[in-house]
C-alpha cells in the first residue's frame, strides 16, 4: 500500500492528464498537519477496499458483486507516516478484526466494518480509539493492486514450501522462485486461510496440508514482505522512465480515491520525498491479543465472528514508536499529557466482579487521579474490553493519560461520560492499573508495574502479538538474482 502512495507521489505530478484521473472523496475529521514532536508530519490512511461492485465490469471479481458479495470492508488498513524534515517514512498496519468501540457510528464492531459507513467513519474510529491523527486518506481496490503489479511485468518471490488457500484461489505447487502476475499477487496478499506443505507432509492433495494459525497477522507479515519485493521491482524498472511511469500510474490513477487536500499536495510531497528508498521503510503492526477460542464473539447479544482485541501497553508503545513521540506526550497533538490530579475520573464496574469499580478507583487514586463517581454498567459479554471514554476532543488528552495508567485489554472511546467526569473507565475482563513512565522515558520502556489487584482475568488470551512480525518458514520472500531464496 505504501509503495502505491509513493508511486503516485513520485510520478503522477509530472503527468497532468493522469493527475486529473484521480478521484477525490470528501473525508471529514482529518487532523491538521504537523501533529507530534516533529514538524511537517503527515499520516496518510491507506485502505484496501473489498468493494467488488466498484470494479470494472470486465474484472473477474466483479462477478462476486452480481452473486451477492456487495459488502464493503477495509481488507487492509495501513497508515503511512511521512516526516518532511528528515525524509523519514514508516508504515503501521492495523489488523482488520480488531474489535473497537467506535467502529460504527452506532457503536462497537470490528474496525474493518467502519468503511461501509464511509471513509470519515474509519478515520474517526482510528483517531478516537487509538489516538492516531490522520491527515489524509487513500483508498485502493482489488483492481488497483493487480493492475500495478501487472504494469511492471509482475514480480518474483521465493516460496520455501508449497502453499494453498482455497478461499482466494492461491496454489503454489512447488518450492522455488515463482513468477507472480497481478492476479497471482492479489491472491497472495489477500490470503488469510493459508495452508502449507511442510517437512514430512506426504499428502499431495492441498486440502490436507497444514493450516497456519495466525490468520490476519500472518497475512500482514506476508503483505509487508510483498511490498518490499514490489518496491525493489519498481526501483529496478526505474522511475523517471516515461514509458514505465505512464504504465504504472495509468493503471493506478483511475481506480484510486484520495481526499481533495492530498491531491493538491502531491507535487510538494513528490519534491519532499523524491528518492526515498521504499524498500527500507519500517513496517509495523499494531499489537493485538487473541482469545483461546475461535467461536463467534457475542457482544450485547449480537454475534461478530472471530475478533481480536487491543492491548493498551503494547499498542501505545507501537503508536509512540510509529509517530516518533515519547510516552508522556499526547499522540493527537504532541503536547504533554496532563497531570493525574487534573483529571476527574468516574469508574463503572462492567463485569459484575465484586468491588471491581471501588478497587479500580482506589488504585487510580493512588496514582494521583481525582476519582469521583463509582457505579455499575451492564456487562457486554465475556471477554470484554476495559473502555476509557471521553466526551469531547478537549478531553482526549485526559483519556490518553488514564489509558496510559492501565494495562491489558484496554481501548479508548469517544462517547458520553458519567456526570461531570472528564473520563469514565468501564472495567472489563482483563486489565490492571499500572504506572506511567516519568517524563523523558522512551516509549519502548513503558512500565507496567501493577499497583493494585483491580483486575479480572476471566478471558484466556494469547500474549500480545509483536510490533514487527517475522516471516514464518513457509512464507514467501524475495528471490536472489540467481533464483534462490532471498533474505
C-alpha positions, 0 to 999 in steps of 0.5 A, a space after each residue: 500500500 505504501 509503495 502505491 502512495 509513493 508511486 503516485 507521489 513520485 510520478 503522477 505530478 509530472 503527468 497532468 492528464 493522469 493527475 486529473 484521473 484521480 478521484 477525490 472523496 470528501 473525508 471529514 475529521 482529518 487532523 491538521 498537519 504537523 501533529 507530534 514532536 516533529 514538524 511537517 508530519 503527515 499520516 496518510 490512511 491507506 485502505 484496501 477496499 473489498 468493494 467488488 461492485 466498484 470494479 470494472 465490469 470486465 474484472 473477474 471479481 466483479 462477478 462476486 458483486 452480481 452473486 451477492 458479495 456487495 459488502 464493503 470492508 477495509 481488507 487492509 488498513 495501513 497508515 503511512 507516516 511521512 516526516 518532511 524534515 528528515 525524509 523519514 517514512 514508516 508504515 503501521 498496519 492495523 489488523 482488520 478484526 480488531 474489535 473497537 468501540 467506535 467502529 460504527 457510528 452506532 457503536 462497537 464492531 470490528 474496525 474493518 466494518 467502519 468503511 461501509 459507513 464511509 471513509 470519515 467513519 474509519 478515520 474517526 474510529 482510528 483517531 478516537 480509539 487509538 489516538 492516531 491523527 490522520 491527515 489524509 486518506 487513500 483508498 485502493 481496490 482489488 483492481 488497483 493492486 493487480 493492475 500495478 503489479 501487472 504494469 511492471 511485468 509482475 514480480 518474483 518471490 521465493 516460496 520455501 514450501 508449497 502453499 494453498 488457500 482455497 478461499 482466494 484461489 492461491 496454489 503454489 505447487 512447488 518450492 522455488 522462485 515463482 513468477 507472480 502476475 497481478 492476479 497471482 499477487 492479489 491472491 497472495 496478499 489477500 490470503 488469510 486461510 493459508 495452508 502449507 506443505 511442510 517437512 514430512 507432509 506426504 499428502 499431495 492433495 492441498 486440502 490436507 496440508 497444514 493450516 497456519 494459525 495466525 490468520 490476519 497477522 500472518 497475512 500482514 507479515 506476508 503483505 509487508 514482505 510483498 511490498 518490499 519485493 514490489 518496491 525493489 521491482 519498481 526501483 529496478 524498472 526505474 522511475 523517471 522512465 516515461 514509458 514505465 511511469 505512464 504504465 504504472 500510474 495509468 493503471 493506478 490513477 483511475 481506480 484510486 480515491 484520495 481526499 481533495 487536500 492530498 491531491 493538491 499536495 502531491 507535487 510538494 510531497 513528490 519534491 519532499 520525498 523524491 528518492 526515498 528508498 521504499 524498500 527500507 521503510 519500517 513496517 509495523 503492526 499494531 499489537 493485538 491479543 487473541 482469545 483461546 477460542 475461535 467461536 463467534 464473539 457475542 457482544 450485547 447479544 449480537 454475534 461478530 465472528 472471530 475478533 481480536 482485541 487491543 492491548 493498551 501497553 503494547 499498542 501505545 508503545 507501537 503508536 509512540 514508536 510509529 509517530 516518533 513521540 515519547 510516552 508522556 506526550 499526547 499522540 493527537 497533538 504532541 503536547 504533554 499529557 496532563 497531570 493525574 490530579 487534573 483529571 476527574 475520573 468516574 469508574 463503572 464496574 462492567 463485569 459484575 466482579 465484586 468491588 471491581 469499580 471501588 478497587 479500580 478507583 482506589 488504585 487510580 487514586 493512588 496514582 494521583 487521579 481525582 476519582 469521583 463517581 463509582 457505579 455499575 454498567 451492564 456487562 457486554 459479554 465475556 471477554 470484554 474490553 476495559 473502555 476509557 471514554 471521553 466526551 469531547 476532543 478537549 478531553 482526549 488528552 485526559 483519556 490518553 493519560 488514564 489509558 496510559 495508567 492501565 494495562 491489558 485489554 484496554 481501548 479508548 472511546 469517544 462517547 458520553 461520560 458519567 456526570 461531570 467526569 472528564 473520563 469514565 473507565 468501564 472495567 472489563 475482563 482483563 486489565 490492571 492499573 499500572 504506572 506511567 513512565 516519568 517524563 523523558 522515558 522512551 516509549 519502548 520502556 513503558 512500565 507496567 508495574 501493577 499497583 493494585 489487584 483491580 483486575 479480572 482475568 476471566 478471558 484466556 488470551 494469547 500474549 500480545 502479538 509483536 510490533 514487527 512480525 517475522 516471516 514464518 518458514 513457509 512464507 514467501 520472500 524475495 528471490 536472489 538474482 540467481 533464483 534462490 531464496 532471498 533474505 
